[in-house]
Amino acid sequence: MTAYVRNGKMRPVQILFEETLGLERINEPVTIGVPFPRGVLFRETALVLQDSHSECLPLQAEVTDRWSDDSCRWVLLDFQACVAANGTTRYTLASRDSGTPITLPESVGVVIDEVEDAVCVNTGTTTFWLNRIKFQPFMGACVNGNEILDAALSRTFLTDPNGRLWIPKIRSLRRETSGPLRTTLRFEGAFLDDKNTQTLAEFSSRLHFFAGHSVVKMEFTLRNPRAAKHLRGLWDLGDPGSIYFKDLSLHLKLAGRDSVTIKWSEDPKAPLKETRGSVLEIYQASSGGQNWRSRNHLDRFGNVPLSFRGYKVNSEDVFLQGDRAQPTVIVSGENASFAVALDSFWQNFPKAVQVNDGLLAVKLFPAQYANLFELQGGEQKTHTVYFSFAASADNLNTLACAHEGLIPSVDPESYAESGVFPYMVCEARDPNGDYVELIQHAIAGKNNLFERREIIDEYGWRNFGELYADHEAAFYEGPVPLISHYNNQYDAIFGFAQHYARAGDTRWFRLMRDLARHVVDIDIYHTHMDKSAYSGGLFWHTAHYTDAATCTHRTYSKKTMEDKALTYYGGGPSNEHLYTTGLMTFYFLTGDIQAKEAVVGLADWVIRMDDGALTPLRLISRAATGLASQTASSNYHGPGRGAANCINALLDAFVLTRNPVYLDKAEVLIRRCIHPMDDIEALNLRDIERRWSYLVFLQALGKYLDFKTERFGPDDDMVAYAKASLLHYARWIMTCEVPYSKVMDQLEYPTETWIAQDLRKSNVLEWAGKYSLPDEREKFFEQAVFFYQNCLTELNHYDTKTYTRPLVLLLHYGCMHSYFQLHQEIDFFEWRDTTSTFGFPQRFKPQRAIVEARLKILLAVGVLCVLGLIGILLLL
């Protein structure tokens, strides 16, 4: 922390932008989260942003998290950056001596006026009118006194398989972010029939307006709120809970009857072309990659309904075909002009943009697709569209942010010194070169994680952002390549975020961003209509060593059941696959509200799944179900990854909301699953296949100790309880655990992943060293070094060491050891041994066990009553 302060002032933070598209960026809106060490910054208004000429720039700042002393932990910044084409620009964030805010120019600001049926938004250059009843998205746009849009023809449509149009009716509209540089309006609603009696789907949308800009960023989410039926625990396409539709389009009509000019580019690096007529269509039918017809794109009938490779451009005088389009389309009249571009156009295929006589149709789900679209029960998809209403007919720069927005790189030392990434070491200072070399395979060299997308064509609106689970091919027998999805196992999102921070390399940011967006939309079960054990949960990755077939990203497919002649196969979301810290970090880094809501929603799911009052058994007992604490089987509630993941999610939700309900529940689960006087041998932790994940629980316990001591201090009963429990198990590890490489013969599937899991042992022992008494500390650290070094040495013997799963384990858990190597001077906690005050372990009884016991008693009483009655009758 001290390195962050110089002469009593905050050390300036350097923020670097690099332009890669070859387009000049002029006042491009940027949103970035910046962390600060404890006790350094108390008022976000004290921050100033300076350009390379030391000129202060307008800055919008919002505190998104605080330390326990109420100092700022994360601050979300909005400003506007200028970067030359293919150039770099550096900004400096500092604090001033006075708390007097910088006076913004009169031209800066977003003004909102609300009337009965409309909202008026004035950015200083453009005035927008928004309908409060129907989502259009724009009822009007006015630039320099000129009305750009024809309100009557600017609409949003969802078309069902019968050609019926469903209208987006708004249920709520609120200001989500309000500031001098960016204001965000959030719409919630549903697509209703013309009689307002039936609902086909729900929607939400965020419109971001920027001071001094005519560019609007729109995020539009289509959601199926129904539950899947998932008969026999199978989750294939074609489920009765799915909805089907033919087209989802946004229509904008140029005002007036003037002749229309259409200019377009299929790529931001390509020059603008002009279409002579009044018609243009750009349609991306598939990814355009070599494996564009991959089985990854199966529909519910098991077919791949993709009509051709790549994209086509059609107009009255142009026909063009290519692989991957990222188009910009500009429609101009005599006194009016607007432009549109979509984020990740080809990656989220199918997509289309059409113009017909001044009417622009942005087709998020285009009717050109050779099939119906299916949105599974509880599934949603978010698309991001950028509109510009003052675009010059000869300039693509205004929408460069749609194709690749500026990605900031904060100097890694600022991240390291802030302490928001626990135990992080800047990559440049990492003493373990073999570790750094290993993790580079994720972003550089042959078969990096970007290139792995091409193997199964991990593209399309449902797939983009997902990681290919190449490690699952090891024991797979079937058509190649295996279609298998990783689905954030071991929190890959956090691993990417951590290495983006410690290296400043924006490739890590791209992996983080793409996966986070995918997880939020596709991997979370967005419904409250299923049972509490499933509703709102996170789906597993594709089942081990099997093909996804038609279950997409939902684990269990009927094809697997049939191929393997299984009598029991299936399930749904469960506590053992729940990862939230990466999503929380993504929110802090970007301000993405959907990620924050996802974390809180998953924590709510934990509480619901464990609530016995929500199950049919509540008539007999309302005890906790144990679904939040079980691991591997319903009768094991000791330390395991199921409870660990739930505790972690609850802690993250507490950080985001400060709602004590989450912290209280986390501590209930800790007391339920572990005790300082546990009989460890009785837990059979040597059964590697079933009990290996006790290490995950001990890692969650270490996180809890760090969290609780920072916010509530070391003099806390639960802190003492958790410390004693951690050390009790760490001592057992010291005497009983060996590297997994020594016991591979005991494993059903001996893979490189087991070797990488040894990092967990190293982490747990380092936490134990941090919280131990001085006479044990050195022993814990010495053994931690052994497991770390042995892990990297053994892993290098495997040709498969850079498969996705071992890489993610390295990314997430490999940094902690380097930190302790470089921070021998750390202030360790001193504490009293108070084990005797904790009582004795009490075995937890879940609701079902209690119900079964009570039913047995009732049955026995009933039998006795019947026998007694029979005896009485015999006597008579």
C-alpha positions, 0 to 999 in steps of 0.5 A: 500500500505504501508504494501507492502513496508518494509524499502523502499523495496518491501515486498517479495511475497510468491508463494506456490506449492502443488503436488497432483498427487504423481509425482515428478515435475522437472523443470516444466514450470510455468506461473503466473501473480503477482500483485503489488501496485501502485508506488512499482515496475517500472521495471520488470527486478528488480524482482528476484525469489529465491528458499527455499535455497535463490538461484536465479532462471532464470525468464522471466517477462512481464508487462501486466498492469501498474498503472497511474504512470507507475508502474507495476500493473500486471507482468506475470512470467515464471519460472520452479518449482521443487516439490517433489511427494505429497510435497510442495515448496515455492518460494520467489519473491523480488526486488533487489537493482540494476536494473542489470539483472541476467545473465542466464546460457548459457543452458537457452534460446529458439532460433528461426530461420526462413527460407522460408518454415520452422521455426526451434526452439531450446530449448537447448535439442530438435530442432523442425522443423515446416512447414510454409505452412501446420500445421502438427504440427511438421515437425521434432524433433531432440534430441541428433542428433537423428531424432524422427519423420517421416516428411512425415507421421506427419500430421493433418487431418479433415475428413468430413462425406464423408471421404474426408480429409481437409488439414490445410493450414497456413495463418499466423504465428507469434511469440506471446511470446518471452523470455528466458524461454518460446516462443510461436508461433501462427498459423492461418489458414483454412482447405481447400480441395485438390484444395485450393478452399473450406473451411470447418473450420478455426483453430488456434494453439499456440505452447509453447516451454520451455527452456531446455525442450523437452515438447511442449504444444499445444493449438489447436482451431477448429472454424466454422466462419459461422453465424447460421441462427437462424430462428425465433430467435431459436438456435437449433442444426441442424441449416443450419449454422453448419458444420459436420465432422467425425474426427479431428486427429494429426498424429505423426510417429516415424522415422525409421523402428525399432521395436516399444515399446508401454508403456501406463498408463490410469491414471497418478497415475497408473504404466506404462504398456507395450503392446506386439504388435504394436497396442493400442487404448484408447477411452473415449466414455462418462464421465464414471459418473453415469449419462453418458447418460444424456439428456445434450448430445442430438444431433440434432435429440434429441438422445443421441449417446453415445455407452458405459460408460467410456473408453476402452483400446484395444491392441493385448494382453490387453482389459481394461474398466473403467470409467475415463481415463487420459492417457499417451502414450509413443512410443519408437524405438531403438534411438527415443521416444516420448510421448503424454498426453491431458489435461482433457481427459475424461472431454472433451470426446469423445477422443482417442489416437491410436498407429499403428506400430509407427504411433500415432494418437491423436484424438481430435474429434475421428471417433469412436464416433457413430455420426457426430460432429456438430460445430454450427455457430460461435462455436469453441473448444480448446484442449490442448495437451502435447508432449514430445520428450525425454520421458523415457519409464519408466517415467511419470513425464515429462508429469505430467503437462498435467494431472494437472499442478502445480497451484500456490498459492500467499499469499493472503496478497499480493493480498489484498495489491496490490489493483488489486482486489478492496475492497478485504479482505483476507478470514482469516481476514474477520470479517463476519464468516456467509458470509465465511461459506456460500460461502464455499458451492461452493467448499466444502461439499455436492453438491458443484459446482464440484459435481453439474457437475454430476447431468446432466453430465456437461462434454463433449467437449461442456459442460465441465467447465460450471456451472449447473444452479440448481436454474432454477428447482424451477419453472420447470415442465418437465422431471428431472433433468432439463438441464440448463446452467449458462453461467457466469451470474453475472460474476462467473469467477470473483467471483472465481478469487477473492476468489482464491486470497483472500483464496489461495485455488486452488479449486477456481482456477480450477473453474475459469479456467474451466469456462473461457475456456468454455465461451471463446470457446462455449458461445461467437459467433465467427463470423462476418457474422451475423448482428452487434447486434449478431456477436461477442456477448455473449450468454445468459444462458439457458432460465429461468425454461426451458430445454436446449433441443437441443439449447445446450448453446444458450438459445432459443430452438424450443422445448420450443416454441412448448411445451409452444405453444408460438407465439413469442419466441427467440432472440440472444446475447444482452447487458444484458448478457455481463460479461468481468471482470472475463475473464480479470482477468483470463488473468492477472492471467494466461497470457491466450491470448484467454481470453484477445482477448475475452474481447476486442472482446466483447467490439468491439461488444458493439461498433458495436451493437450501430453503426447505420451505420451498420444497414439497417436503415442507409439510413435514419439515422445513429444515434446510435441504442441504443442496447448498452444502452437499458434494458428490452425494446427498449425504456428504456435507463435509468440506467439498466444492459444492459448499465452497462454491456457494460460500464464495458466491455468497461472499461476492454478493455481500461485497456487491450489496452489503446485504448481511443475509449473504454473509450470514448464510455463508457462515451457516455453511462454514459451520455446517461443513467444517469444525476445528475438531473434525475427525478428518480420517473419518471423512475419508479424504484419501478417496481422491475421486470423491473427496479431492475437492475438500481443497476447494473448500479450504481455499474458500475458507482462506478467502473468507478469512481475508474478507472477514479480517479486512472488514471486521478485524481479527477479533471475531468468533467466526474468524477464530473458528475459520482459522482453527479449522483451516489449520486443523486441515492444513496440518493433516495435509502436511502429514498425509497428502502427496502430489497427485502424480504419486497416486495416478493409479488410483484415478479412473481418468488420470489426466494432466488436470490432476497434476494442475490441481496440486496448486490448490494444496500449495494455496491452502498451505500458504493461507495456513502459513499466513494465519498460523503461529510463528513456530508452524509458519515456516513448515507450511510455506516449505511444503507449499513450495514443494507442491508448487514446484512439483506441480510445474515440473510434473505438468511439463512432462505432459504434451497435454499441459496446455489443454483448456482445463489445466490452463485455467487452473494455472491462470486462477491458482498459480499466482499466489505462490509468486506473491509469497515469494516476493512478500516475505515481509508480510504482516502475519496475523497473531492469534490465540489458540481457542479451539476448546471454545468451539464445542464438538462437531454436530452432524448436519441432517438435511430435510430429506433425511429428517422427513424419512426418519419422521415417516419411518416413525409414523409408519412404525406407529401406524403398524403398531396401531394396526397390530393393536387394533387387530389384537383387540379385534381378536380378543373380542 
